[in-house]
């Protein structure tokens, strides 16, 4: 049985249907990340789990207990907010111990837990300071520590790193990963940042318009997206899409035409019913730049984004717009250069007119 079981969950705000029939099973000790575009319902879903919003329909069970209508204080959950929500007039030690003092725990127990958590989060030398004397990263660690001392069954994180600068976000990501490994407690984490989602999660839940588009491991979502939304949402730069205009069958190979892109693919990598109106998706690392005339697709490099160890080349192809290609930083390529493109056929993803992914076994490179 799952540890946290969400069944047919709905949330209505008057006429607005924010959460639409969400079903999700979370196992004990998992690190689950909710990710999606702004307004997709990820924070609302977290608040429903926390008891900060009332459920319109459906149920939530934690460790076999129905908590659908239980007040937030009775759910044995701890939530860490984006805004830290620290008490400004209290010291770090007082913030950390607040929930324990409220529960009237023995002073010796409070002191022991505060010392242990402070040491774990590198706060032991800051216990006498107040929040205004701390950096953003230190405040976030206090907020996390305040949740840890309660020893909840589940930790809930609502975009906890979004107020930090890039370097601190990387540091705190590593600390959260270490913390999860150390505690082994179930964690549910909301973010709009797919890098956080992909690096932290055991499983990622992709939400869109209040519904789950796909739930799976980071590598599964990247390599086997269930639909076009997931394919284009996961990955930076996003997956390139080619709209198929014509399909010409010819025995063991098939010619697929998308505007000026004419690809000859092994028939075994395509669904039998593929036709105009379908789409081919390919990620930047699965397109290869070759000298002009050495590939099925011709184009012109419009822009090169140098990232140090690698570069992204934006190649203009007639009728297809810009295709983004990942290349080595020192490839010798130049903006304005005419090039050919080759594609890894086995890595191309096929989407039907309903934007659902269709998977067929395959494994060759597409050439002209």
ABEGO torsion letter per residue (X at the ends): XBABBBBGBBBBBEABBABBGBBBBBBBGBBBBBBEBBGAGAAAAAAAAAGABBBABEBBBBGGBBAAABBAAAAGBBBBBAAGGBBAABBAAAAAAAAAAAAGBBAAAAAAAAAAAAAAAGAAAAAABBAAABBAAAAAAAAAAAAAAAGBABBBBBGAAAABBAAAAAAAAAAAAAAAAAAGBBBBBBBABAAAAAAABABBBBBBGGBBABBBBAAAAAABBABAAAAAABEOBBBBBBBBABBBBBEABBBBBBEABBBBBBAAABBAABBBGBBBBBBAAABBBBBBGABABBBBBABBBBAGABBBBBBBBBGAEBBBBBBBABAGBBBGBBBBBBBBAAABBBBBAAGBBBBBBBGBBBBX
